[in-house]
């Protein structure tokens, strides 16, 4: 019959070995997750900058189109952003009757 070894003795022998092997493994996992987080933040920032660039280009194109249309129709300048095309007043402006009260 094999000798009976108490489980705590096995733990005393295995624990230092697991600590030596586990510490570099955990360090590697943490290092990888941090670097992935940094890369993700960089990618999100670049995507945001790309969207801002596209929005700026679209705005410039719209203003250029309005300027050319205004020149064709004899108006001085394009309507401002947020102005109603039919009245020339800002969107959400109160009607004249409502202002009288």
C-alpha positions in Angstrom: 0.0 0.0 0.0 1.4 3.4 -1.0 2.1 5.9 1.8 -0.6 8.4 2.6 0.5 12.0 2.0 -1.6 14.6 3.7 -3.1 17.1 1.2 -1.6 20.1 3.0 1.9 18.7 2.3 1.1 18.5 -1.4 -0.1 22.1 -1.1 3.1 23.2 0.5 5.1 21.7 -2.3 2.9 22.8 -5.2 2.2 26.4 -4.0 5.7 27.8 -4.5 5.9 26.1 -7.9 2.5 27.5 -8.9 3.6 30.9 -7.7 6.7 30.9 -9.8 4.9 29.8 -12.9 1.7 31.7 -12.3 3.2 35.2 -11.7 4.7 35.6 -15.2 1.5 34.2 -16.7 -0.7 36.7 -14.9 1.7 39.5 -15.6 1.6 38.6 -19.3 -2.2 38.5 -19.3 -2.4 41.9 -17.6 0.2 43.4 -19.9 -1.7 42.1 -23.0 -5.1 43.4 -21.8 -3.6 46.9 -21.0 -2.0 47.1 -24.5 -5.3 46.0 -26.1 -7.1 48.7 -24.2 -4.6 51.4 -25.3 -4.9 50.2 -28.9 -8.7 50.3 -28.7 -8.6 53.8 -27.4 -6.3 54.9 -30.2 -8.6 53.3 -32.8 -11.7 55.0 -31.4 -9.9 58.3 -31.3 -8.8 57.9 -35.0 -12.3 56.9 -36.0 -13.7 60.0 -34.2 -11.2 62.2 -36.0 -12.2 60.6 -39.3 -15.9 61.3 -38.6 -15.1 64.9 -37.7 -13.2 65.3 -41.0 -16.1 63.9 -43.0 -18.5 66.3 -41.3 -16.3 69.2 -41.9 -16.0 68.3 -45.6 -19.7 67.8 -46.0 -20.3 71.2 -44.3 -17.8 72.9 -46.6 -19.4 71.3 -49.7 -22.9 72.4 -48.6 -21.8 75.9 -48.0 -20.0 76.0 -51.4 -23.2 74.7 -53.1 -25.2 77.4 -51.3 -22.8 80.0 -52.4 -23.0 78.9 -56.0 -26.7 78.7 -55.9 -26.9 82.1 -54.2 -24.7 83.6 -57.0 -26.9 82.1 -59.6 -30.0 83.6 -58.0 -28.5 86.9 -57.2 -28.5 86.7 -53.4 -25.6 87.9 -51.4 -24.9 85.0 -49.1 -26.2 81.6 -48.1 -28.7 81.3 -45.3 -27.1 80.5 -41.9 -27.1 77.1 -40.4 -30.4 76.5 -38.6 -32.3 79.2 -40.6 -35.6 78.4 -42.2 -35.3 78.6 -45.9 -38.7 80.1 -46.5 -38.7 82.8 -43.8 -35.1 83.3 -43.1 -35.7 83.0 -39.4 -34.1 80.6 -37.0 -35.8 77.3 -36.5 -37.9 77.3 -33.4 -38.4 81.0 -33.4 -41.7 82.1 -31.9 -44.3 83.4 -34.4 -45.1 87.1 -34.4 -48.5 86.6 -32.8 -47.0 84.7 -29.9 -44.5 87.4 -29.3 -47.3 90.0 -28.8 -48.5 88.4 -25.6 
